[in-house]
């Protein structure tokens, strides 16, 4: 497609998920940023946030529109797609393209891709991948500069159709359970909750508004926190929206930042002098010990370790490419790592886009694939791990008393287990399909489940097999 080509219209097959149906012809007179994304892609999430930020700089002159194209079978379900994007804070009109018709019509070949369409409906720029904001804004600014400034009516905020229900939890994600406590990352409310096993909220960490503030529990602020890891009286938080590793000192309730400056960027190895001098890229998962904290960066496709003694950040493994490739250190590749679990010197990694579970030996940084065939191979097959298949798994947890790894096989709506040491993958019988699980923890004879898209926490009793909802402050 040439830069001066008139943009084609959307195919009739696209379905608008959160806004009235629209056409590109209706947008004449303003610049359109047409963003082709995938709901499960961390790179797509970041590009959508970039475009939303640019809309604030050019109100009324820039209209972002997202087109979702599925990778997984589960992403053909429009409600699943809408929940996936809403949990990332995306609030632009979203068109669902389940059969890839718009993808083909506009000549797209990778996620994310932004087409900049001028006020006359001409495609003027194609930005593929995650170039810097400056690379995206430069041509956008040139297209907007001759347009009239927005009126109040032009700049009004989009009101979404069929909004999420108002509930005590909003897209809960990370979860950490002990013998008598339950810590929940209430991601959509930008806070961490400490509850008893009955669901009564004992303390809230964070004001509940999206921000990046250290301090006492009532003054601190998070932005879409995700993974949690508890060590003694320290709760470590993968504060995904702030691209930061945070720590809650449970005795005092104080929140501080270990590293992260609030912006997505390339981490740098070495001793961390000032926490806010370090960039991280969408940390999704954290696993801590007394001496170090392991981080899975979904936007970076690498595993990092922060040494608590020297305050040193080290890259353990991953080339940065999105792939499922075994090897040592930078020779290995991950496909969007989103969850971690560990025992002794073995770190287990859940690769969402790779539909895989990997192991990382901490002694020598060697990565091995335990389950998974590659980024485009997924399914429901149980059996020997070499042949078993997952679909977009989002969480893992280790049984404390047996070599059993529990897997939230989110794309299939199921709970799976992998017996370590050469065992098989099996599906746990449940009374119903799970909705968008993104957190697991095992304690007190139960698997605690963050059923993210249902805005709920569940308890699966290991002895009886009963699945029950935990009424968080209900």
Helices and strands as residue ranges (DSSP letters): E 15-16, G 25-27, E 31-37, H 42-57, E 62-68, G 73-76, H 78-86, E 93-96, H 101-105, E 113-117, E 123-128, H 133-144, E 172-177, E 182-186, G 187-189, E 191-195, E 201-205, E 228-231, E 234-239, G 240-242, E 244-249, E 254-259, E 270-271, G 275-277, E 283-288, E 292-297, E 302-307, E 312-317, E 327-328, G 329-331, E 337-343, E 346-351, E 356-361, E 366-371, E 383-384, E 395-398, E 404-409, G 410-412, E 414-419, E 424-427, E 437-443, E 446-451, G 452-454, E 456-461, E 467-470
